[in-house]
Amino acid sequence: MKLLTRSLAALALCFGIATCQAQSQDGFIELIDGVNLSNWNFVGNANWIISDGQVMSDKGTGFLVGTKSYKNFIIRAEFWVEPTTNSGIFIRCQDPSQIIATKNAYEVNIWDTRPGQEYATGAIVDIAKVNPVPHAGGHWNVMEIVANGSHFKVTLNGVVTVADGQDERFSQGRIALQSAGGIIKFRKVQIKPI
């Protein structure tokens, strides 16, 4: 009976809040579900849209910026990019209106053809290098990002690209998804506070 009462209370609360986020049994919260962008703000002129259950952009430059701040967490993201797409998942963003990698946020890069290959796809720009560079272009990928205190881990398609990146400048902040050239599609982005 208590479980039913709690479930009904949670459901009532969810209906009372316009931007309810679903939480899975393993504790992950859906940030991108392919249905709406109510938990995100637009920064820049990227043409973010929802199409076929995916959030995508193919023109302009900018970000989708989450409305909540997170400290320690695990992110799971499913994405598709062209081989030359420039994108990234920015974490612990300090200024949600002006996001700059290494200046006020960490960028987990998604850019196979980045001129400085040591910080290409799977790296944390200017924090943790990647070698060899995994190629994300032309297929669906699963990226997992762990931010725990000053330690960071990145896994792409089951392969660890950053084992223990370390930096302590930004202890918490918002999540941002980047569109900086080429097609980027996200069909799922989840977060689990730790």
N, C-alpha and C positions, 0 to 999 in steps of 0.2 A: 504494500500500500504506500509506504514511504517513497519507493522508487517511482510509482505512478504519480504521486503528488509532485515530486521533484521534476519529473518529465513534463507534466502539465504546466508547472510554473516556468520552466525553461522555454517551453513552446509559447506561452503567453508573453514572456519577456521578448522572445524573438519576434513575434508579430507586432509588438509595441515599438520595436526599433526598426527603422527603415532599412538599415544596412547590417542585417544579421549575417554573421559569418559562420559557416558550418565547421564543426570540429569532428574529425574522424575518431575512431576508437583508439588509434595509436597516439592521439594527442595533437595531430597536425591540424592546423586551421587553414581553410581554403582562402587564399588571397585572390587568385585568379581562377574562375570556374567556367569561363567561356560563356557566361550568361549576362553579367553586368559589370560595370566599372565603378560602382557606387563607393568603393573603399579606396579610390585612387583619384589624385588630382593630376591635371595636365600641365606640364611646364614645357615651353618651346612650341614649335610648329609641326611636330610629327603628327601624322594623320592616323592616330590609334583608332581602330574600329574592332567590333566583334563580328566575326564571320565564320560560319560553320563550327561554332563552339570554340573558336580560338580568338585570342586577342592578337592583333597584328598591326604592323606599320610598314609601309614601303616608300614613304615620301617624307621629307622634312627631317628636322633634327630636334630631339627633345626627349622627355622622360614621362613615364607614368610614375607618380610618387605616392606611396602609401600614406594613409592618414594617421597611422599609429607609429609610435616609437618603440623600438625593441633593444634590449641589452644583450643577452646571451641567447642563442637560438640555433636551430637547424633549419635551413631552407632546402626544399626540394622543388626543382623547376624542370618542366619538360618544354623544350624549345626546338624550333627549326629555323635555320638560317641558310641563305645562299652562301657559296664558298667565299665571296668577298664582303659579306655583310659585316658592318661595324656595330657591335652592340655590347651590352654588359649588364650585369646585375650589381647595382651599387648598394652597399650596406652601411648602416650607421651614419646616414647623411645628416649633417649638422644644420644645414640651411635648406629647407624643402623648396625654396624658390630659386635657388642657384646652386646647382650640384656640380662640383669640380673634383675629379679624381685626384687623390693624394692631398688636396688642399682642405677639403671638408667632408670627405667620404672615402671609403674603400671601394675600388672597382674590381670585381671579379670579371675578367675580360672574356668576351665572346667575339673574337676577331682573328680568324685563321691567317689572314694576310697582313697583319700588323707589321709595319716596317721594322720595328724592334721585336724580333721573334721571341726573345726571352720573356716578354710580357704579353704574348698572344693568348689565344683561347686556353683557359684553365689556369692562368696566372692571376695573381693579385698585383695590379699595376704598381710598380715601384716598391713593392713589399716582398713578394715571393715569386721567383722565376719558375718557368716551366721548361722542361727539356726531356724528351722531345715534345713538340707541339702536337696535341691531338687535333684531328680535323673534324670539325662539327658541321661543315657545310654540306648541304644536300640531303640530310636525313634528320630524323628526330633524335634528340639527345636528352639524357637525364643528368642534371647537375645537382650535386648536394654540397651545400656550404655550411660549415660549422664555425660559428663565432662564439668563443668561450673565453671571456676576459681578454687578454692580449694575445690569445692563440687562435689560429685560423687553419682550417682544413678544407680542401676542395677536392671533390671526386667527380669525374666526368665519365659516364657510361661504365661505372664500376671500377675505373682506374684512378688511383690517387694522383692528382697533378700537383697539389700542395700538401705536404705532409704536416708541416708545423710552421706556417708563416707567423711572424711575431711583430706586433706593433701595439703601442698603448695610447696613441693620440686620441682616438675616438672610442668612448666606452659604450655609447648607445646612440640611436638615431633611427631615421626612417629607412625604408627599402625603396629603391627606384629602379625601374627597368628602362634601358636606354634604346633609342633608335637614332643611329648616326650615319645611316647609309645602307641601302640594300633592304631586303625583306627580312623581317624578324617576326616570328609567330611564337606565342606562348599558349599552350593548351592547358597548362596547370602550373600554379605556383602555390606552394604550401609553406607554412612556417610553424615551428614548434618551439616555444620558449623553453629554455633549460636553466 
